[in-house]
Structures are given as C-alpha cells and as structure tokens.
Amino acid sequence: MKPETLAIHAGNLYKISTKDVTPPINLSTTFLRDEDGGYSGGHMYSRVSNPNRSALEKALADLEKGADACAFSSGNTAGMSLFQALKPGSHIIAPDDMYWGFKKQLQTIFKDTLEIDFIDQTDIAVIKSSIKENTVLIWVETPSNPLLKITDVTAIAKIAKENNLILACDSTFASPCLQNPISLGADIVMHSSTKYIGGHSDVLGGALITATKNELWEKIRNVQQIGGAVPSPFDCYLLLRSIKTLPYRMRAHSANGLALALYLQKHDQVEAVFYPGLREHPQHEIAKTQMSDFGGMLSILVKGGAAEARRIVNAVKLFAQATSLGGVESLIEHRASIEGPDTKTPQNLIRISAGLEHIDDLIDDLKQALA
Ligand SMILES: *Cc1c(COP(=O)(O)O)cnc(C)c1O
C-alpha cells in the first residue's frame, strides 16, 4: 500500500480482541457490514446505536429494574422524547412544582399540540378530578425541584392503571439508588444524568427507562434513533464510569443533606427547611416508604427576603454559587432569579446541593455566610 493508503488504514483493528477490563470508547460513527449485507457486530450507525451507549443503557435499565433504557443528550431531551411520542391533542397531568425547564418546554414547544394541567400532586383527590377524556399521561416528579415535595408513586400508579394512563416519574433528585419508581408501579422513569448519575458536573445527559417494551416504548426508541438527540460515546463512557461509584456517592450525599437540614432547621435566620428526610416534612412518611434514603438536595427559606437570600449565596466561600446539582462539589443558588420573572418559587428560597466535602466544613461555611 502507498503512504496515503497506509495513513488511513494502518492500525485500524476492526476486530478488537484485547480483552479490556474497562471497555474502550468506540468513536466510530459507522460499522462494517458482512458480505451478505448484515451487521453481525450488532451496530450499523452510531446515531442508531453504538457499543458505549448500549452499555450505558443496559446499566441504566438494570439499575432502575426496567426492561430497557434510552440514553439522550440531556435530561430535557429525554422528557421531550416522551412528549413527542404522544398523539397531538393528548392531555398531560403535570406537577405544579415541575422542573422549570420542562414546564417551559411544555408551555412553548408543545403549547399547540399538547394540553397540560399543572396541579398539586400531593393531593390524590386533585389528581383524580383532573383526569379528562383525552388524558394519556400523569407525569410526577419526586422529590420535586425546588420545593422537595414528595408524591405517592404507588397511589398514583393505582389511579393510572384504573384509568389506563401512562405514569412517568422524573426521579432525578433520587437517582436510581434511592428509589425505583418502576417497582412502585410507574411505566417510565426519567433521569437527568447530568446530575447524580454523572456526579462530577462535567457531562450532560438524560435517560428514559421503561417497565415494559410496549408500543409507546417503540415510539420513544424511534424518537431517539430518528430524532437523533443522542449522547456521544465519550459522554456514555463518562456516565458509565460515574455509575460505578453512584451507590457510595448517594450514601454520602444523603448523610450530608440530612446533617445540613438538621443544622439549618435550628438556625435563627432560617424560616423553613424543605428536606424529605426531616420528620417535620409533610410527606416524610411517604418518602420513608418509597425511598431508601433522602438525597443531598434541600431548599431553605431565609428571613429578609430576596435581598438577604442573594447576600447569603454571595457570602459563602466553599459552596459554589451555581445552578445544577448532584456533583461532588456543594452548590448553592438563589433559585427564583434563575427561573426568571414568571417563577412561582419564593424570592427568599435558597436551593442547596450537598456535595461530598466533610460536613464540618460545609456547616462552618453556611454558619459564617448566614451570620
Ligand atoms: C436538571 C433537571 C432536568 C433537566 O435535565 P438537563 O440534563 O439539564 O437537560 C430535569 N429534571 C430535573 C428534576 C432536573 O433537576
């Protein structure tokens, strides 16, 4: 072969047999066909599937006790893919405290094609009375963002079954290690893997996991493969790498989350603490039945309104003032100013993502910032 040909073809090991303990990152966008035109390697084109994404999807499905998973390029696309799989004119029952990005998505992208009611899902009677002729989906988010409301997935799953509705659960705040909505009767679980699953604030991703491979799931898989909002092989590699430490990280996030909640609850400057692990949380008993621990997310209301809340998030030294959550580093944010002028989030609300630093250092930092 001439140098030009060699430069392109030398070292291309199409049949890797190095028996890696850690799977390699398969960057190839396309895969060799067999003589008969088939794909005995199992992959054809990387948007449709690739080894890293298949490995991630298998891990996510197994962790959530589901039948299959679809990985997406962000949490928002994961949710959007389910909304896109619904017939136009369908009615969705969504939570009033829905993650603001989804609320925005439904109110803008889907405003002419889907009908949505945002209701208080901690009240089962309100859910029942919201069901209409064209209702197809109940979307719950538990714990919710940013008020840490808990919805009773088992009770809502019963209503969904009785009325032949799909139940989907945004389980991002819990991660697959603290609750498994499919085991509680949900049909679909959604995660922003940007958060706890990724865990290091360095990769965007999202996922849907299904209880059964049914007609709806086929549509979702189509939206993923033909729509093409898929994560890169490197993103999938990072997420799978992160998943290896997820159970241990969630224990430490939960321990720090509870310790911060208990500390803040006793602080003079704090009006309220929202954390499902507190006995005083209005849905603590439900949280105890459906979660194995309560995670690292909490919100507080501080005395002195928006001005004081903004002073505090600027006064911290160890916490990073930034949005997002679930990373090893602790984050703090004035939530209302992130969500914009039409938000219903209280102006004196501060949202905290407890990271994995030592709890004494975290408490010391909040103590000096609140003083
Ligand atoms: C961040 C988040 C999302 C959206 O995920 P992205 O990865 O940012 O697109 C959805 N739901 C919840 C609860 C979130 O925290």
The ligand as a Gaussian input file, in Angstrom:
#p B3LYP/6-31G(d) Opt

LIG

0 1
 C      -31.715000      19.214000      35.545000
 C      -33.048000      18.579000      35.600000
 C      -33.729000      18.224000      34.422000
 C      -33.186000      18.562000      33.045000
 O      -32.004000      17.914000      32.741000
 P      -30.835000      18.526000      31.798000
 O      -29.828000      17.451000      31.817000
 O      -30.402000      19.814000      32.412000
 O      -31.428000      18.753000      30.444000
 C      -34.945000      17.602000      34.555000
 N      -35.496000      17.333000      35.759000
 C      -34.877000      17.662000      36.911000
 C      -35.532000      17.336000      38.206000
 C      -33.640000      18.304000      36.869000
 O      -33.038000      18.637000      38.012000

